[in-house]
């Protein structure tokens, strides 16, 4: 049984190292692309000029097929969620709004079901604080 446990520990360690490498690559991509970004606001589905209260969002193209999406609080002071995703078709972003005009979610990738629920989860908020 100790051989199986030893192999399991090594597999877990290798998986963690791979995930850390992927994360480091994503951080490098974001940090090298942000200075050249042109930011665009996320508008509502019906192109209303004002996003649903109390959130605002923006996105930019880090590369021709990579989009960085950021969700902020109403004042735009605190970053709540940051997502980077691959899209050949360009940004297809819209707010999912209930009948009272409150945001339910921000949909960012309709093909893979990419969605940020609002209010953002604790995990989303914690990830936004990481580089």
Residue pairs with C-beta under 8 A, 6 or more apart in sequence:
26 84
27 131
29 62
29 63
29 66
29 84
30 62
30 68
30 82
30 84
31 131
33 60
33 62
33 63
33 66
33 68
34 60
34 62
34 68
37 60
37 61
37 62
37 68
38 60
38 61
39 58
39 59
39 60
40 58
40 59
40 60
40 91
41 51
41 56
41 57
41 58
42 51
42 56
42 57
42 58
42 59
42 69
42 93
42 94
42 95
42 106
43 49
43 51
43 93
43 94
43 95
44 50
44 51
44 52
44 94
44 95
44 97
45 94
45 95
45 96
45 97
51 57
51 95
51 103
52 95
52 97
52 101
52 102
52 103
53 74
53 101
53 102
53 103
54 73
54 74
55 71
55 72
55 73
55 74
55 80
55 103
55 106
55 118
56 71
56 72
56 73
56 74
56 76
57 69
57 70
57 71
57 72
57 93
57 95
57 106
58 69
58 70
58 72
59 67
59 68
59 69
59 70
59 91
59 93
59 108
60 67
60 68
61 67
61 68
61 91
62 68
62 84
65 86
65 87
65 88
66 84
66 85
66 86
66 87
67 84
67 85
67 86
67 87
67 90
67 91
67 108
68 82
68 83
68 84
69 81
69 82
69 83
69 84
69 85
69 91
69 93
69 106
69 108
69 116
70 79
70 81
70 82
71 79
71 80
71 81
71 82
71 106
71 116
71 118
71 120
72 78
72 79
72 80
73 80
79 128
79 129
80 120
80 124
80 125
80 128
81 116
81 120
81 124
81 125
81 127
81 128
82 127
82 128
83 108
83 114
83 116
85 108
85 109
85 114
87 109
91 108
92 108
92 109
92 110
93 106
93 107
93 108
94 106
94 107
95 103
95 105
95 106
95 107
96 103
96 104
96 105
96 106
96 107
96 115
97 103
97 104
98 104
103 118
104 117
104 118
105 115
105 116
105 117
105 118
106 115
106 116
106 118
107 114
107 115
108 114
108 115
108 116
116 124
120 128
